[in-house]
Amino acid sequence: MARRGAGTPFLLRLSLLLLLRPGGEWGTLGCASVAVGSPIVPLGSAVTASCTIQSELCRGLERGKVRITWMLDNEPVAGSQRQGPGGTEVSNLTLPQFNRTQAKLWCWVEWNGTKQRVGMAEIRAGYPPAKPFNLSCVLTLSDYGLTCQWQQGADSHLPTSVTLKCARDPRAHSSCCRRSRAQAVTGCTPQGDGSHCTVPRRLLQLYRQMEIWVSATNALGTAESEHLYIDPMDVAKLDPPALQSIQSIPFQTDCIALAWEVARSNAYMELQCELRYRAAEDSAWALVTGIIGQAGTMQRCGFLFGTRYHFQMRCRRSSARGYWSEWSPGRNYTTHEKAPTGKLDAWWNTRLAGGGGRLEVQLRWKAPRRREANGRVLGYRVTLSPRRRGRDPPTVCNTTHTQCNFSVPAGTRKVYLSAYNAAGEAGATEVVLLERKGQPLARLWAVPGGERSLWVRWEAPPAPVAAYILEWQRVSSEPGRCSACWQMERDGATTTALIQDGIEPFQQYNISVYPLYKDAIGVPVHTAAYSKQKAPSYAPKLHLKSISKSDAELCWDPVPVEMQNGFITSYTIFWANSTAEVSSATVNPSLSSFVIRELKPSTLYKVHIMASTAAGGTNGTSLTLVTMVLDDIEIQFLFLTLVLIFVLLILLLICFQKNGRVKQQFWPNVPDPANSSLGKWVPPFLQEHLQVPGAREPGLATISTVTVLEKATWGKEPTAEPASPFPAMPQPYVQQEGLGRPGCGWAAAEPHRGPGGSGETIQYARVVGDGYKGQQHTPPRLYLRSSSSQPLLPEPSPSPSPKPYQNLWFHRATPHGCPGDGGCSEELLATFPLLQGLRISGAEELQDCRTF
C-alpha cells in the first residue's frame, strides 16, 4: 500500500507534463491560448495580454484548481486570474511600460505543484521609420542608369523596408515613367542595409521631368524623403574631354595655344568646359572658365618663361546645373626660356689681408625670383667692371652657388654680379663695397609671426635710408653660420619685415639689422627672439659647492640654449626638510649659484631646481644634503684650542723634567736627615742601636735629649748680644735623658750664641722613633736631626721643618764652656752622630759644648 501511494503523485506529474507540453494534445485541441493587444508597439508604451485555459479540453484537469502565471523572457510578472465563461480560467496581464525592443511572453499552468508552459506570444517594440535625407542622383551615360544615394535616419529597431520610387512630375502633363501616374513606379530597392540603388534605363524617360523620392516603411508607419523634380539628363555626369596639344605662339613668348576634344558619348551635347593649370612649384591652381563648344582650340597668355606647367580640363552640359565630368588626364608643358632680368639682392663682408695690400671679400646674393629668372639659372659671374660690347671683363668668381669668396686690390670699391641661363646673361648688378660707419637704428625688437616666422620691427634712424639688410643666426652651442639667413628690404621707408626662411619653433635666433645709406652702411643693432616657446626640455643639475651648519651653497650648469625652448625667466630653488617644511627662492637667470641660508644644524634636506620660461617650467632631479653640526670656523677654533692645550701640556711636562727650579716650585725637596750622608756616619759601637728595617715607615719621633753646643770665640771676650731680629719666643721644655739611662725630668733649653757671636743657635737633638700602633715591635729607629745653621744639610732653609721634627729657636743664650780644654767628651759625640760628622769634617773648630 505504501509503495502504491508513493508512486501516484509521480505518475500524475508525468501525465501532466505529457499532456501540457507545447504541441501536445492540449495545444492541438486548443485548451490554452495567449492573446496580446498588439505584437508590435512603440518603445516605452503599455502592453496587454491574456491567457485562457479551457479545462474541458484538457484531460486530467477536469477536476482540481488551476493556477496561471506569467514569464517575460526569464522574468516573472504578475497577472490577475479569474474564472471565465464555460468553465474556463482566464489570466489578464498589463505591462505599463515596455522598454525592450524584443521579448517573449509565456503563459504557465501550475497544478498539483507542477508548472508547465502552455502558450507564448512574441512582442517587438521600436519607433516609426526616420525620414531619409540628402537624396541625390547621377545619370551615367555609359548605361544610362540613374544611380541615387541617400542617408538613413535613426534606427527604428523594427524591420523596415526602403524603396526608391519615381513617378512623372505632377506639374507636367506628360508622364515621366511608362506607367500611369496613379501607379507609382518602384525604381529600385537597395540590397541589404544599403542606402543607394540604380533605376534602370527602361524605367526612365530622358529629357522629361521626373519625381523621385525614398520611402521607408515599418509596422509603426512610413516616412518619405524630400522629393526631387529633375530631368535625368540634367544630372548626367559626362565623360571627361581629352587634351590634344599645347604649344607656344610665335612672337608672343608668354602665350600658349591649347587644343582639345570631347568624348564620343558627349558628341551631340552643348558643353561648358573649364581649364586649370599650375606650375610645379605652386600649390594653387589657376582656373580658366567659360570655354564653350564641343571641341576646338584656345589661347592663354601670362605664362612664365622656362617654367613647367600641368594642364587639366573638364566639361558639363551648358544648359543644366548638373555634375562636372572628372578632370581629364593631365598634360605637362614647359615654356621656352629667355635671359634673366632684374637686379640681384647682394650682401658682403670685407677685411684687409696680405699686409693691407689685398681686400678679401665674401659676397652673398639671393637667387633671382622665378619671374625674373626666365628659366633655369646655370650660374653667376662676378667681375671687376661691367660688360662692354665686344669684350668680356676680367672675372673674379664664376659659380653655381649663391656666395663667393675672392680677393681684390685694396682700393677696389665696386664689383659687378650677373646671372645667366641657356638663353643669355642678365644685366650686371653693381655692388658698392661701403664701409660700416653709418648711424644705427634707434630701436629694434622682434615678435613671433607664427610657428615658423618672425616679425621684425624697428625705429628708423634720423638720416634717410635707402634699404635695410636683415641677418639672423640660430643660437647654438656648436659654432656655425647660415650663409643664406639674410634678406634685403629695398623700401627705405619700411619699419617692419617678416622673416620666414629657416625659422623653427623653440629655437633662439639672433637678429641684426643694418641700415644702408647712400655712401655707408649703418652699425648693426641686435636682438634675440623665439617664434614659439615652451617649457625647457630639462632643468639643470644641482651641485653642492659648500655646506655649513646653517648655509648651503649650490651651483649648476646653465641649460644649453638648444634645450631652453624659450627665454629662461628665472630659476626657482625648492628645499624641504624631513618634516615637510618647504621653502623656495627665485634666482635671476643670469646667476649659476645660490646660497640657502637659515638652515637647521644636522638636518637632512632635499633640494631641487625648476627652470622656467614664459610658457612653463621644468623640475630637475632632487639633491639630498645634510647640514653640519659645527661651522668650519668653529671646527678650526676647536681644533686649534685642543692643539694649543696639548702643546701647553707637553711644554709643562718638558719644563718639569728639565728645569729643577720650576720643579722645585711645585714639588719642593724637604730635607730628610735620616737619608742624608751625615746620617750614615755612625760609629761602629752605635750601629747595633741604629739598625732598623728599611721597609719600615717612620712614625712620630720623640725628642729624648737636646744638646746645645757653643763655639767660643778664641782670643775675644764675649760681646753684648745684639738685638735679635726675631721676636721673643717661649722657651721650650725638653726631656733630658742619656743614651742608656733614664731621663731626669724637664729642663728649659737656653739659647747660645753661634760661632763668631752671631747669635745663631746650634741645636742638635736625638730622636727616637716609635712604631705604629699594631705593628710588630722592632728595635727603635733612631733619627738624628740638627737645627744648626751650619751647612750640615743640602740646602739651608730659613723655614721651619714639618711638625714631627720641629726645631727650637732661641732669641738669646748664655755661653757656657765645657770644663777643661779637652772640649766635648767622647760620650757626647757618640750620642750625636751629626756632631760626630762635624768632628770629622771641621770639628776642630768646636771649642765648647754643654749638655742639658
FENGI-V551249 format. One record per residue. PSI is psi in whole degrees, -180 to 180 (NA if undefined). NEAR is the number of other ideal C-beta (glycine too) atoms within 10 Angstrom. Layout:
# FENGI-V551249
psi	near
PSI	NEAR
PSI	NEAR
This chain:
# FENGI-V551249
psi	near
-43	5
-42	6
-36	6
-40	7
-33	8
-29	9
-15	10
-48	9
-38	12
-43	9
-36	9
-42	16
-44	15
-42	11
-35	12
-41	20
-39	13
-38	13
-33	18
2	25
150	14
135	12
3	7
-160	16
-37	15
-42	25
-35	16
-42	9
-8	14
38	11
-14	24
140	24
143	16
130	19
138	12
156	17
-45	13
131	13
-18	13
122	16
159	20
144	15
127	17
-2	11
176	14
151	12
134	22
147	13
157	22
147	20
126	27
129	21
122	27
102	18
-33	17
-20	12
-7	16
106	23
138	13
-17	17
13	22
-33	10
139	6
160	10
134	9
135	17
130	13
131	24
167	19
149	20
126	16
105	18
-114	11
16	7
123	8
141	10
153	15
135	9
178	17
129	11
142	15
168	10
123	10
-176	14
151	6
27	9
24	11
156	18
126	20
135	16
125	24
142	15
137	21
121	14
111	21
-28	8
111	9
108	19
18	10
143	14
-24	15
135	13
160	17
130	12
120	23
141	19
129	26
145	18
131	25
120	13
127	19
40	13
3	9
134	14
143	15
139	20
133	16
-11	24
157	22
146	13
133	18
133	11
135	21
148	19
149	22
-153	20
163	19
156	18
144	25
159	15
123	14
154	21
173	12
51	11
130	18
150	15
149	22
133	16
122	24
124	16
-15	16
-40	8
3	10
34	16
142	19
108	26
122	18
149	24
156	17
179	22
133	13
156	20
-158	17
154	9
133	12
-7	21
12	16
155	20
126	11
135	23
131	12
135	21
134	16
121	27
152	19
153	25
165	21
154	22
120	19
-16	12
-12	8
156	13
-14	7
150	9
147	16
-18	25
171	21
1	11
168	14
163	11
-30	14
-26	6
110	9
136	17
126	22
107	13
-55	24
161	19
127	11
150	19
135	8
-135	4
25	8
165	11
35	15
153	14
169	20
126	18
124	24
161	12
-31	15
-20	9
1	18
155	21
112	18
159	14
23	8
151	16
138	17
151	26
124	21
135	26
172	21
133	27
131	17
129	22
137	16
-170	19
-19	16
-5	19
-172	14
144	12
145	18
148	14
177	22
143	13
135	14
135	16
97	14
156	20
126	18
-30	25
-22	18
-22	17
20	22
138	23
113	17
162	23
146	17
153	20
178	24
131	15
125	19
-50	12
152	11
131	19
159	10
152	16
126	13
145	7
1	6
83	11
-18	15
15	15
153	15
160	20
132	14
134	22
142	14
170	24
153	13
169	22
158	16
-31	8
-17	14
17	20
-27	11
22	7
150	19
122	12
153	22
124	18
162	27
147	17
137	22
150	17
161	23
156	15
163	17
-28	10
-11	8
152	13
-24	6
152	8
147	11
128	15
133	10
119	15
175	9
27	8
115	18
143	11
162	15
-30	16
163	14
-159	13
162	11
157	15
146	10
133	18
175	10
16	8
153	19
151	18
144	22
33	19
140	21
129	12
154	20
126	15
143	21
158	19
151	25
162	20
165	25
171	20
134	18
-22	12
8	12
165	16
37	9
-161	19
145	17
150	14
168	23
156	12
141	13
160	20
140	10
155	12
133	18
148	11
138	18
126	16
160	21
161	15
165	19
171	16
146	18
155	26
169	15
173	15
151	15
142	20
122	20
152	19
147	21
160	19
139	12
153	17
148	9
144	11
164	12
42	10
19	7
0	8
-15	11
154	15
117	19
129	14
132	21
109	14
129	22
149	18
162	21
141	15
147	16
150	21
159	12
-36	15
-25	11
-20	17
-33	22
34	26
-166	21
120	10
130	19
-26	13
-180	13
147	24
136	21
126	23
166	18
-8	15
158	13
158	13
135	15
153	8
127	4
-16	5
151	7
135	10
161	14
134	7
131	12
-15	18
133	17
111	12
161	13
-4	8
178	13
25	17
158	15
137	20
129	12
169	16
137	14
165	18
153	9
-28	14
3	7
132	15
-22	10
147	12
164	24
132	19
135	22
153	20
153	26
153	16
-166	21
-23	13
-15	15
-174	12
141	16
165	23
145	15
144	20
123	19
126	12
115	19
123	13
85	16
160	17
152	9
82	13
10	11
176	19
142	14
177	17
155	19
-33	11
150	12
136	18
164	14
145	23
156	11
139	16
0	16
-179	13
-26	11
34	15
158	13
135	21
126	16
129	24
150	15
166	23
126	11
149	16
167	17
-35	7
150	12
140	11
138	23
-37	12
174	15
144	23
128	20
127	23
143	18
143	23
137	16
129	17
125	12
154	12
-28	9
137	6
143	5
159	8
135	8
114	13
-21	11
2	13
69	18
161	19
157	19
135	18
107	20
-19	11
109	12
-14	14
-11	8
153	14
13	15
154	9
146	19
123	14
126	23
-23	12
122	13
16	14
128	23
148	12
156	15
17	20
142	18
139	19
134	21
127	14
133	23
140	16
127	23
122	23
134	25
118	20
178	19
-35	11
10	10
168	15
135	19
155	22
135	14
153	17
140	19
153	11
166	17
149	14
158	20
140	24
-28	23
143	16
158	19
180	16
150	20
152	24
-35	14
162	15
157	22
160	22
129	13
144	20
142	12
116	13
-45	13
160	11
145	18
-165	18
-19	18
-7	15
151	15
125	23
124	15
151	22
161	14
159	22
137	10
152	14
132	21
146	14
-29	15
-24	15
-1	15
-35	24
16	24
176	21
125	15
115	20
-30	15
159	13
137	25
125	16
127	20
136	16
145	21
142	16
-172	15
-18	9
15	8
30	6
108	11
133	10
161	14
161	10
142	13
132	13
141	16
138	10
-16	17
-13	8
156	11
19	13
159	11
144	21
119	12
123	19
170	11
41	7
160	20
140	13
148	13
51	11
141	16
133	12
148	20
127	14
139	20
162	17
146	23
126	20
131	28
142	20
-177	21
-18	12
-3	16
179	14
159	16
131	19
145	14
-179	21
159	11
143	13
129	18
131	9
155	17
124	12
159	19
161	18
-41	10
154	14
166	14
-39	12
-41	9
-40	13
-43	14
-42	11
-43	12
-42	11
-44	10
-38	10
-45	10
-41	10
-42	10
-43	10
-41	10
-41	10
-42	10
-42	10
-43	10
-44	10
-43	10
-43	12
-41	10
-43	10
-43	13
-34	14
-38	10
-32	9
110	11
-32	10
-43	7
-41	13
-36	14
-30	11
-35	10
-38	9
81	9
149	10
119	11
119	9
138	15
102	15
-31	19
-28	18
7	8
168	18
-31	9
-30	19
-17	19
-8	11
77	15
139	20
157	12
-34	6
-11	8
-5	15
-31	9
-25	9
-18	15
-11	18
125	13
156	17
138	8
-24	5
-7	5
135	14
140	9
143	17
-165	15
132	11
150	20
126	14
123	18
-40	19
137	21
125	20
129	21
126	20
141	25
144	23
114	20
148	17
120	15
127	7
6	5
150	9
147	6
136	11
165	9
145	6
126	14
161	9
126	8
139	14
-9	7
149	10
158	6
135	9
150	12
143	6
131	14
157	15
133	12
155	18
128	14
124	18
147	16
169	15
111	15
1	7
156	7
159	6
160	13
42	11
-170	8
139	10
150	14
139	11
123	20
145	16
148	22
158	23
146	23
-178	18
137	18
10	10
29	18
-9	11
3	19
136	18
136	24
112	24
140	21
144	23
145	24
127	22
129	21
123	17
137	18
156	14
165	17
159	10
133	6
-11	5
155	11
137	6
128	7
163	11
140	12
140	17
129	21
125	21
134	21
130	23
140	26
137	24
19	19
151	21
0	16
156	16
66	9
-29	22
164	19
-40	11
126	9
134	11
126	12
-15	5
149	6
157	12
167	16
161	7
-37	7
-19	14
47	21
125	15
159	15
124	18
136	15
141	22
-23	16
154	13
150	20
127	12
134	16
134	15
159	13
141	19
134	7
169	7
2	7
-3	8
-155	17
149	21
161	13
-31	12
-39	10
-41	20
-34	21
-26	15
-35	22
101	22
-32	23
-41	24
-34	25
-39	20
-39	22
-34	24
-40	18
-43	11
94	10
17	11
-11	14
-13	10
-11	11
133	20
-45	18
154	16
158	23
140	18
131	17
NA	13
